Amino acid sequence: MRTNGKKATRPCPCGHAGDTRQACSCSPDRLRNYVGKLSGPLLDRLDLLIEVPALSPAELLEPEQLPMDWESIRQRIADCRALQLQRSGKLNSDLGVEELLAVSPLPAARRSRLAQTMEKLGMSARTTHRVIKVARTIADYNQRQDVTEADLFEAISYRRCALLRSLVR
C-alpha cells in the first residue's frame, strides 16, 4: 500500500516538549512511555519526521518576514523530479534497493560511517534505505551528481521522532 499524507502527534503527553513559552511537565519515564508507543515498523515507513514548533499569536498575525520566491522553489522541485524520471524512469521514492544503490553509490568510507550512525541510532535496514533515498533527493534538488555525507546527515536529521526514540531507550 502506498500513502502520501501527513501524520501528526504531540511531542509529549502534555504537549509542551520543546516549547519556548511553556515548560514541559513530563517526567523522563512518562516521556519514554509516550514515545515508546510509537511503533518502530510505523516509523520505518515514514520518510520525513519533522518537528514543527508552535508559533506565538504575534508570529501568526505577522506577515512573512522574508519574502519567499515560490516560483523559483517550484521550478527547482520540477527540475529535481525531471532529473529523477530521466535517470531511472521513476522518482527516488519508488526505487527498489538495487536501483537505489545503483543511482546512489556511496564510497566505502561513507557507507561505513552511515552504517555506524544508523546502528548507533538503532535504525532498521528499511530506515537506512529510506535515508539514502531522501539523501539522493537532497542531492538532486541541489543539482549534485553524488550524495555527500552532508546529504546523508541532513536526511537522518529528518527522522527526528526515530532519533528521539533512540535517545529515551
C-alpha positions as CSV (number, residue, x, y, z in Angstrom):
1,M,0.0,0.0,0.0
2,R,1.3,3.4,-0.9
3,T,0.3,6.5,1.1
4,N,1.3,10.1,0.7
5,G,0.0,12.1,3.6
6,K,0.7,13.8,6.9
7,K,0.6,12.2,10.2
8,A,0.9,14.3,13.4
9,T,1.4,13.7,17.1
10,R,2.2,15.9,20.0
11,P,5.8,15.9,21.1
12,C,4.9,14.6,24.6
13,P,1.8,13.9,26.7
14,C,1.5,17.5,28.0
15,G,2.2,18.9,24.5
16,H,5.0,21.3,25.6
17,A,8.3,19.5,24.9
18,G,10.5,21.9,23.0
19,D,8.1,24.8,23.6
20,T,9.9,28.0,24.3
21,R,6.8,29.6,26.0
22,Q,5.9,26.8,28.4
23,A,8.0,24.2,30.1
24,C,7.2,20.5,29.6
25,S,5.9,18.9,32.8
26,C,6.5,15.3,31.7
27,S,8.9,13.1,33.7
28,P,11.6,11.2,31.7
29,D,9.7,7.9,32.4
30,R,6.4,9.4,31.2
31,L,8.1,10.7,28.0
32,R,9.8,7.4,27.5
33,N,6.5,5.6,27.7
34,Y,4.8,8.0,25.4
35,V,7.4,7.8,22.7
36,G,7.6,4.1,23.2
37,K,4.0,3.8,22.0
38,L,5.1,4.9,18.5
39,S,5.6,1.6,16.6
40,G,9.0,1.1,15.1
41,P,7.6,-0.5,11.9
42,L,5.3,2.5,11.5
43,L,8.1,5.0,11.9
44,D,10.2,2.9,9.5
45,R,7.6,3.7,6.8
46,L,7.8,7.4,7.2
47,D,10.4,9.3,5.2
48,L,10.3,12.7,7.0
49,L,9.6,13.1,10.7
50,I,9.9,16.8,11.4
51,E,9.1,18.9,14.5
52,V,7.1,22.0,13.7
53,P,7.4,24.4,16.7
54,A,4.3,26.3,17.9
55,L,4.1,29.9,16.9
56,S,3.0,32.7,19.2
57,P,-0.2,34.7,18.4
58,A,2.0,37.6,17.4
59,E,4.0,35.4,14.9
60,L,0.8,34.0,13.5
61,L,-0.6,37.5,12.8
62,E,2.7,39.0,11.3
63,P,3.1,39.0,7.6
64,E,6.0,36.9,6.3
65,Q,9.3,38.4,7.4
66,L,11.3,37.0,4.5
67,P,9.6,37.0,1.1
68,M,9.8,33.6,-0.5
69,D,10.5,33.1,-4.2
70,W,7.9,30.4,-4.5
71,E,8.2,30.2,-8.3
72,S,11.9,29.5,-8.1
73,I,11.3,26.8,-5.5
74,R,8.6,25.2,-7.6
75,Q,10.9,25.2,-10.6
76,R,13.8,23.6,-8.6
77,I,11.3,20.9,-7.4
78,A,10.1,20.3,-11.0
79,D,13.8,20.1,-12.2
80,C,14.6,17.6,-9.4
81,R,11.6,15.4,-10.3
82,A,12.5,15.6,-14.0
83,L,16.1,14.5,-13.3
84,Q,14.9,11.5,-11.3
85,L,12.5,10.4,-14.0
86,Q,15.2,10.9,-16.7
87,R,17.8,9.0,-14.7
88,S,15.7,5.9,-13.7
89,G,12.2,6.3,-15.1
90,K,10.8,6.8,-11.6
91,L,11.0,9.0,-8.6
92,N,13.6,8.2,-5.9
93,S,10.8,7.2,-3.5
94,D,9.8,4.4,-5.9
95,L,13.3,2.9,-6.3
96,G,13.9,-0.6,-5.1
97,V,17.0,-1.3,-3.1
98,E,19.2,-2.5,-6.0
99,E,18.1,0.5,-8.1
100,L,18.7,2.9,-5.2
101,L,22.3,1.6,-4.7
102,A,22.9,1.8,-8.5
103,V,21.9,5.5,-8.7
104,S,23.4,6.4,-5.3
105,P,26.7,4.6,-5.0
106,L,28.4,5.6,-1.8
107,P,32.2,5.4,-1.3
108,A,33.3,2.7,1.3
109,A,34.1,5.3,4.0
110,R,30.7,7.0,3.6
111,R,28.9,3.6,3.7
112,S,30.8,2.7,6.8
113,R,30.0,6.0,8.5
114,L,26.3,5.7,7.6
115,A,26.2,2.1,8.9
116,Q,27.8,3.1,12.2
117,T,25.4,6.1,12.6
118,M,22.3,4.0,11.8
119,E,23.4,1.3,14.2
120,K,24.1,3.7,17.0
121,L,20.7,5.2,16.5
122,G,19.0,1.8,16.3
123,M,17.6,2.3,12.9
124,S,16.4,-0.6,10.7
125,A,17.5,-1.6,7.3
126,R,14.3,-0.2,5.9
127,T,15.0,3.2,7.5
128,T,18.6,3.1,6.2
129,H,17.3,2.7,2.7
130,R,14.8,5.5,3.2
131,V,17.5,7.8,4.5
132,I,19.6,7.1,1.3
133,K,16.5,7.9,-0.8
134,V,16.0,11.2,0.9
135,A,19.7,12.0,0.7
136,R,19.6,11.2,-3.1
137,T,16.7,13.6,-3.4
138,I,18.5,16.3,-1.4
139,A,21.5,15.9,-3.8
140,D,19.2,16.0,-6.8
141,Y,17.4,19.2,-5.5
142,N,20.8,20.8,-5.1
143,Q,21.9,19.6,-8.6
144,R,24.7,17.4,-7.3
145,Q,25.7,14.2,-9.0
146,D,26.9,12.5,-5.8
147,V,25.3,12.1,-2.5
148,T,27.5,13.8,0.1
149,E,28.0,13.0,3.8
150,A,26.1,16.3,4.5
151,D,23.2,15.0,2.4
152,L,23.1,11.8,4.4
153,F,23.2,13.6,7.8
154,E,20.5,16.0,6.6
155,A,18.3,13.1,5.7
156,I,19.0,11.5,9.1
157,S,18.0,14.8,10.8
158,Y,14.5,14.5,9.2
159,R,13.9,11.3,11.2
160,R,13.6,13.3,14.5
161,C,11.0,11.1,16.1
162,A,13.1,8.0,15.5
163,L,16.1,9.8,16.9
164,L,14.0,10.7,20.0
165,R,13.0,7.1,20.4
166,S,16.7,6.0,20.4
167,L,17.6,8.6,23.0
168,V,14.9,7.6,25.5
169,R,15.7,3.9,25.4
